[in-house]
């Protein structure tokens, strides 16, 4: 199962996200849920880097399925929109395929 932890402050401003695990929907390399989650997460990080000046730290580990992304400074409206878009996509995947493959938790930090 993929576990997603979405972090935000008390005002709903995104602080980061951590994604870990594999969906187990299909065999490794053919798992459409893992592929979709990876594409959404990496696109968000690449978009923040390309289209904003916001600072962040991130890392990936393909073997464990871990993706971490944390803003290290102020979060622009553009980055908030990109994070909201990522969360929408992940939520749609969870609703379409079910909690046995992906679970999303929201945490205030």
C-alpha positions in Angstrom: 0.0 0.0 0.0 1.1 3.6 -0.7 0.9 5.8 2.4 0.7 9.5 1.8 1.2 12.1 4.6 0.3 15.6 3.6 1.7 18.3 6.0 0.3 21.8 6.4 0.3 24.6 9.0 -2.7 25.6 11.0 -3.7 28.0 8.2 -3.8 25.3 5.6 -0.5 26.4 4.0 1.3 23.3 2.6 4.5 22.4 4.4 5.3 19.2 2.4 4.4 15.7 1.6 5.8 12.2 2.2 4.9 9.2 0.0 6.1 5.7 0.8 5.4 2.2 -0.2 4.2 0.4 -3.3 0.5 -0.1 -4.2 0.8 -3.8 -5.1 -1.9 -3.3 -7.8 0.2 -5.2 -10.4 3.7 -6.6 -10.6 6.7 -4.3 -10.2 7.2 -2.2 -13.3 3.6 -2.6 -14.4 1.8 -1.1 -11.5 -0.4 1.8 -12.9 -1.1 3.2 -9.4 2.5 3.5 -8.5 3.3 5.0 -11.9 0.5 7.6 -11.5 1.5 8.6 -8.0 5.1 8.9 -9.0 4.3 11.0 -12.1 2.1 13.3 -10.0 4.7 13.7 -7.2 7.7 14.3 -9.4 5.8 16.7 -11.7 4.8 18.8 -8.7 8.4 18.9 -7.4 9.8 19.7 -10.9 7.1 22.4 -11.4 7.9 24.1 -8.0 11.6 24.1 -9.0 11.0 25.4 -12.5 8.1 27.9 -12.0 8.7 29.3 -8.6 11.5 30.7 -6.4 10.3 28.7 -3.4 13.0 26.7 -1.5 12.5 23.1 -0.7 14.3 19.8 0.1 13.3 16.6 -1.5 14.5 13.0 -2.0 13.4 9.8 -3.7 14.1 6.2 -3.2 12.7 4.0 -6.0 13.3 0.7 -4.2 11.3 1.6 -1.2 8.9 3.9 -3.0 9.7 6.9 -0.8 9.3 10.5 -1.9 9.8 13.3 0.5 9.3 17.0 -0.2 9.4 19.8 2.3 9.3 23.6 1.8 12.1 25.3 3.7 10.8 28.8 3.4 7.8 30.8 2.4 5.3 29.1 0.2 4.1 31.1 -2.8 0.5 31.0 -4.2 1.9 29.1 -7.2 3.4 26.4 -5.0 0.2 26.1 -3.0 -1.7 25.6 -6.2 0.8 22.9 -7.4 0.5 21.1 -4.0 -3.3 21.4 -4.2 -3.2 19.9 -7.7 -1.0 17.0 -6.4 -3.4 16.3 -3.5 -6.4 16.4 -5.9 -4.8 13.9 -8.2 -3.8 11.6 -5.3 -7.3 11.8 -3.8 -8.8 10.9 -7.2 -6.6 7.8 -7.4 -7.6 6.8 -3.9 -11.3 7.2 -4.7 -11.0 5.3 -8.0 -8.9 2.4 -6.8 -9.6 2.1 -3.1 -7.9 2.3 0.3 -6.2 -1.0 -0.1 -3.8 0.6 -2.6 -3.4 4.2 -1.4 -4.1 5.9 1.9 -3.9 9.7 2.4 -3.5 11.3 5.8 -3.5 15.1 6.5 -1.3 16.3 9.3 -0.9 19.7 10.9 2.7 20.7 11.7 
